[in-house]
């Protein structure tokens, strides 16, 4: 395992390709516990019984689910650090909401073949 990397990572993303890609990368770098979830409801229920060092959250999940709202809930109730993932342009109000949560970062969800 690389020094300084988290040992337990929760990834909330609904894109199966990115889902698998992130799992492979995290596994390659020696992350010991990788949990991949697809919805806000599933994540909130899961966090009642599990703890993580960091959470990676897609900003836009299927339907009307909002990654910023999930991040706000996790930050408020669990104090876990957040990294946002997004593959699209972000309106200014979304960027402002993201910044207010003081995430560890925001990274694009792009895969080059």
C-alpha positions in Angstrom: 0.0 0.0 0.0 1.2 3.5 -0.8 2.0 5.6 2.2 -0.6 8.1 3.1 -3.5 6.6 1.1 -6.7 5.9 2.9 -7.4 2.3 3.9 -11.2 2.4 3.7 -12.8 4.1 0.7 -16.5 4.5 0.0 -17.4 5.3 -3.7 -21.0 6.5 -4.5 -21.4 6.4 -8.3 -24.1 5.1 -10.6 -21.9 4.6 -13.7 -20.9 0.9 -14.0 -17.8 1.6 -16.2 -16.4 4.2 -13.8 -17.5 2.1 -10.9 -15.3 -0.8 -12.0 -12.5 1.4 -13.1 -12.3 3.2 -9.7 -12.4 -0.2 -7.9 -9.5 -1.5 -10.0 -7.4 1.7 -9.4 -8.0 1.7 -5.7 -7.3 -2.0 -5.4 -4.1 -1.5 -7.4 -2.9 1.1 -4.9 -3.6 -1.2 -2.0 -6.8 0.3 -0.5 -7.9 -2.4 1.9 -11.7 -1.8 2.0 -13.5 -0.5 -1.1 -17.2 -0.2 -1.1 -19.1 0.8 -4.2 -22.7 2.0 -3.8 -25.1 3.6 -6.3 -27.7 5.6 -4.4 -28.1 8.1 -1.6 -30.6 5.9 0.2 -28.3 2.9 0.0 -25.4 5.0 1.2 -27.1 6.5 4.2 -28.3 3.0 5.3 -24.8 1.6 4.8 -23.1 4.3 6.8 -25.1 3.5 9.9 -23.0 0.4 10.3 -19.7 1.1 8.5 -16.9 3.7 8.8 -14.6 5.0 6.0 -11.5 7.2 5.7 -12.8 9.1 2.7 -15.9 9.1 0.4 -15.9 9.7 -3.3 -19.3 11.0 -4.5 -20.7 11.5 -8.0 -22.3 14.9 -8.1 -25.2 13.7 -10.2 -26.7 10.3 -9.6 -29.6 8.7 -11.4 -33.0 10.5 -11.2 -33.1 13.4 -8.9 -30.4 12.3 -6.4 -27.9 15.0 -5.6 -24.4 14.2 -4.6 -24.0 17.6 -2.8 -26.9 16.8 -0.5 -25.4 13.4 0.3 -22.0 15.0 0.9 -23.7 17.6 3.3 -25.3 14.7 5.2 -22.1 12.7 5.5 -20.1 15.8 6.5 -22.7 16.8 9.1 -23.3 13.3 10.6 -20.0 11.5 10.1 -17.3 14.1 9.5 -15.8 12.0 6.7 -13.7 13.8 4.0 -15.3 14.1 0.6 -14.0 14.1 -3.0 -16.5 14.9 -5.7 -16.6 13.3 -9.1 -18.3 14.8 -12.1 -18.2 14.4 -15.9 -20.2 17.5 -16.8 -20.2 21.3 -16.6 -21.2 22.5 -13.2 -23.5 25.5 -12.7 -22.1 28.2 -10.5 -24.6 27.5 -7.7 -23.5 23.9 -7.6 -19.9 24.9 -7.4 -20.7 27.3 -4.5 -22.5 24.5 -2.6 -19.6 22.2 -3.2 -17.0 24.7 -2.0 -19.0 25.4 1.1 -18.6 21.8 2.2 -14.8 22.1 1.9 -14.2 18.9 0.0 -10.7 17.4 -0.5 -11.2 17.9 -4.2 -13.3 17.6 -7.4 -12.1 15.3 -10.1 -13.4 14.6 -13.6 -14.9 11.2 -14.4 -13.1 10.6 -17.6 -11.5 7.4 -18.9 -9.2 7.5 -21.9 -9.0 4.2 -23.8 
